[in-house]
Amino acid sequence: MFTDGRSKRVILLAHCLLNQNAISDGTAVCPAAFRDLIELLLDAQVGILQMPCPEFCCLGLDRGDPLGASRPVTVENTRIRTALEQPGPYAKLSALADQVARQGLDYHRHGFAVLGIVGADRSPSCGVETTSDHGEEVSGTGLFLSALHDRLQTEGITLPMVGLKAGDSVAEKLRPLLSL
């Protein structure tokens, strides 16, 4: 099965890395997408599973506050994190994590190499190495990626995770994932 031209290599990518239009107001660093990331993955023949943006899906494009861009990024991200931790939004976030975990597991069950997860550092939902809390950028994982990691681990799968921010060397940060 699946013996056609596909590479059978996929990576899970934070939504905003492919669509900066979905990111919270005041935090976009490029007009559309992280072009160097996309080109690197395509050149390596890696399929891209774009994860849903939990902030957009749970809180809306304006994240529930049209004045969000008037605050420092980490302060606004902390407000977003707090909003996502509320029962209703967190239930939606959990359902999204379940959906992405099912997709990743299905690829795995069919013999695809699921290379890892690429998140957006400083994000309250998709941060890997750093997230936002208490008005600061702190070490830790965002709410969504933490939930996704837990779902996958329950199924016996641990995927490596890498976080990106503007200015990072994409090739250097992704080298460990692409050499698998």
C-alpha positions as CSV (number, residue, x, y, z in Angstrom):
1,M,0.0,0.0,0.0
2,F,1.2,3.5,-0.8
3,T,3.8,2.5,-3.2
4,D,3.3,5.4,-5.5
5,G,5.5,8.5,-5.8
6,R,5.1,9.8,-2.3
7,S,8.1,10.1,0.0
8,K,6.2,8.6,3.0
9,R,7.9,11.3,5.2
10,V,5.8,13.9,7.0
11,I,6.3,16.5,9.6
12,L,3.7,18.3,11.8
13,L,3.9,22.0,11.5
14,A,2.4,24.8,13.6
15,H,-0.3,26.5,11.5
16,C,1.2,30.0,11.7
17,L,4.5,28.9,10.2
18,L,2.5,28.3,6.9
19,N,0.0,31.1,7.4
20,Q,1.1,34.2,9.3
21,N,-2.4,35.7,8.6
22,A,-3.7,33.4,11.4
23,I,-1.3,34.7,14.0
24,S,-2.4,37.1,16.8
25,D,-2.4,40.7,15.9
26,G,1.0,42.4,16.3
27,T,3.1,39.3,16.1
28,A,3.5,38.4,12.4
29,V,7.1,38.6,11.2
30,C,6.5,37.9,7.5
31,P,3.6,38.7,5.1
32,A,2.5,35.1,4.4
33,A,4.7,32.2,5.6
34,F,8.2,31.1,6.6
35,R,9.4,30.6,3.1
36,D,12.8,29.1,4.0
37,L,11.1,26.5,6.2
38,I,8.7,25.5,3.4
39,E,11.4,25.3,0.8
40,L,13.7,23.3,3.1
41,L,10.9,20.7,3.7
42,L,9.9,20.5,0.1
43,D,13.5,20.1,-1.0
44,A,13.9,17.3,1.5
45,Q,10.7,15.7,0.1
46,V,8.9,16.0,3.4
47,G,5.1,16.3,3.4
48,I,3.7,19.0,5.6
49,L,0.8,18.3,8.0
50,Q,-0.4,21.8,8.9
51,M,-1.8,21.6,12.4
52,P,-4.8,23.8,13.2
53,C,-4.2,27.0,15.0
54,P,-5.7,26.4,18.4
55,E,-5.8,30.1,19.3
56,F,-7.8,30.9,16.1
57,C,-10.0,27.9,16.4
58,C,-10.8,28.4,20.1
59,L,-10.7,32.2,20.5
60,G,-11.1,33.7,16.9
61,L,-8.8,35.7,14.8
62,D,-8.7,38.6,17.3
63,R,-8.2,36.2,20.1
64,G,-11.2,37.7,21.9
65,D,-9.7,41.2,22.2
66,P,-9.3,43.6,19.2
67,L,-6.8,45.7,21.3
68,G,-4.4,42.8,21.7
69,A,-1.7,44.3,19.5
70,S,-1.5,47.3,21.9
71,R,0.2,45.2,24.6
72,P,3.7,43.8,24.6
73,V,3.7,40.4,22.9
74,T,4.4,38.3,26.0
75,V,1.7,40.1,28.0
76,E,-0.8,39.5,25.2
77,N,0.3,35.9,24.8
78,T,-0.2,35.4,28.6
79,R,-3.8,36.8,28.2
80,I,-4.3,34.3,25.3
81,R,-2.9,31.5,27.4
82,T,-5.2,32.3,30.3
83,A,-8.2,32.4,27.9
84,L,-7.2,29.0,26.4
85,E,-7.1,27.5,29.9
86,Q,-10.8,28.3,30.5
87,P,-13.0,25.2,30.3
88,G,-14.8,25.9,27.0
89,P,-11.7,26.8,25.0
90,Y,-9.6,24.1,26.6
91,A,-12.1,21.5,25.6
92,K,-11.8,22.7,22.0
93,L,-8.0,22.7,22.2
94,S,-8.1,19.2,23.6
95,A,-10.3,18.0,20.7
96,L,-7.9,19.6,18.2
97,A,-5.0,17.8,19.9
98,D,-6.9,14.5,19.6
99,Q,-7.6,15.1,15.9
100,V,-3.9,15.9,15.1
101,A,-2.8,12.9,17.2
102,R,-5.1,10.6,15.2
103,Q,-3.7,11.9,11.9
104,G,-0.1,11.4,13.1
105,L,-0.9,7.9,14.3
106,D,-2.6,7.0,11.1
107,Y,0.5,8.0,9.1
108,H,2.6,6.0,11.6
109,R,0.4,2.9,11.3
110,H,0.7,2.9,7.5
111,G,4.5,3.0,7.6
112,F,5.2,6.7,7.1
113,A,8.1,8.3,8.9
114,V,6.6,11.0,11.1
115,L,9.7,13.1,11.5
116,G,8.6,15.3,14.3
117,I,6.7,18.5,15.3
118,V,7.7,22.0,14.5
119,G,6.2,24.6,16.8
120,A,6.5,28.4,17.2
121,D,8.5,29.4,20.2
122,R,7.1,32.0,22.6
123,S,3.5,30.9,21.5
124,P,1.2,30.2,24.5
125,S,-0.2,27.2,22.5
126,C,2.5,26.0,20.1
127,G,5.8,26.9,21.8
128,V,8.3,24.1,22.2
129,E,11.4,25.4,23.9
130,T,9.7,28.6,25.2
131,T,6.2,29.8,25.8
132,S,4.5,32.8,27.3
133,D,3.3,32.9,30.8
134,H,3.1,35.5,33.6
135,G,3.8,38.3,31.1
136,E,7.2,36.8,30.1
137,E,8.8,34.4,27.6
138,V,9.6,31.4,29.8
139,S,11.1,27.9,29.2
140,G,8.4,25.4,28.5
141,T,5.9,24.0,26.1
142,G,2.7,25.6,24.9
143,L,-0.7,24.3,25.9
144,F,-1.6,22.7,22.6
145,L,1.7,21.0,22.0
146,S,1.8,19.7,25.5
147,A,-1.7,18.2,25.0
148,L,-0.6,16.7,21.6
149,H,2.6,15.3,23.1
150,D,0.5,13.6,25.9
151,R,-2.0,12.1,23.4
152,L,0.8,10.7,21.3
153,Q,2.7,9.3,24.3
154,T,-0.4,7.6,25.4
155,E,-0.3,5.7,22.1
156,G,3.4,4.9,22.7
157,I,4.7,7.5,20.2
158,T,7.2,10.2,21.2
159,L,8.0,12.6,18.4
160,P,10.9,15.0,18.6
161,M,9.8,18.7,18.7
162,V,11.6,21.8,17.5
163,G,10.6,25.4,18.1
164,L,11.2,28.2,15.7
165,K,11.2,32.0,16.0
166,A,12.1,34.7,13.6
167,G,15.8,34.9,13.1
168,D,16.5,31.2,13.8
169,S,18.5,29.2,11.3
170,V,15.8,26.9,10.0
171,A,18.2,24.5,8.4
172,E,20.2,24.2,11.6
173,K,17.2,23.8,13.9
174,L,15.6,21.2,11.6
175,R,18.7,19.2,10.8
176,P,18.1,16.6,13.6
177,L,14.5,16.0,12.3
178,L,15.4,15.7,8.7
179,S,18.3,13.3,9.2
180,L,16.0,10.6,10.7
